[in-house]
């Protein structure tokens, strides 16, 4: 597919998805959100892709919801509100499709990550950022509730205390605050260092068995909503299939031959 607001590159089994609604600072309009959903659906079905880097070509990561579009005709009228809710599915899809993408997704954040931007990265597997990154759940400050999944996903990442603090205060949180919370794994001095680290991490993931990584993500996502025994049961079921794959045979042969494995995803 071709995209208006997405710059997509695939190299060495790593896809780089760069948000490119530059003039609007990647504010989430319905059409932009639909493109984000579409690109992650496309990458999920692409067997050549083993890991995804999600970043921004604008001077910040994401300015949040496109308030001009969202407020158009909605405020003060029942019909406007109902129409807005009916038409908002792309906003929910863009986060859900990131989370459901079978390939690990690394968010590489620079500058501000506001409102809907935090929804997006909460749906990612791993988050990295620059020293100048700022994170904010803005919705309480404009009189609404965050409804794209961040209130459900964020507590699983940073815990209830930090998630509620961010949601209730609508305050800005620095990169070091985010690191302390566990929202981001690592902080880098600048964007060049950030992208270099993201590429290195993605390459490490892509070097592993694709079917094993895919199944691991499925088990991790499933295990958030069930007890330990149910999560373990799913892992055992996955391994029953994985033990029969060509990649598993390659892993054993490579170990015996003392060489890196050459996985094919089969």
Secondary structure by P-SEA (a helix, b strand, c coil): cccccccccccccbbbbbbccccccccccaaaaaaaaaaaaaaaacccccbbbbbbcccccccccccccccccccccaaaaaaaaaaaaaaaaaaaaaaacccbbbbbccccccaaaaaaaaaccbbbbcccbbbbbccccccccccccccccccccccaaaaaaaaaacccccaaaaaaacccccccccaaaaaaaaaaaaaaaaaccaaaaaaaaaaaaaaccccaaaaaaaaaaaaaaaaacaaaaaaaaaaaaccccccccc
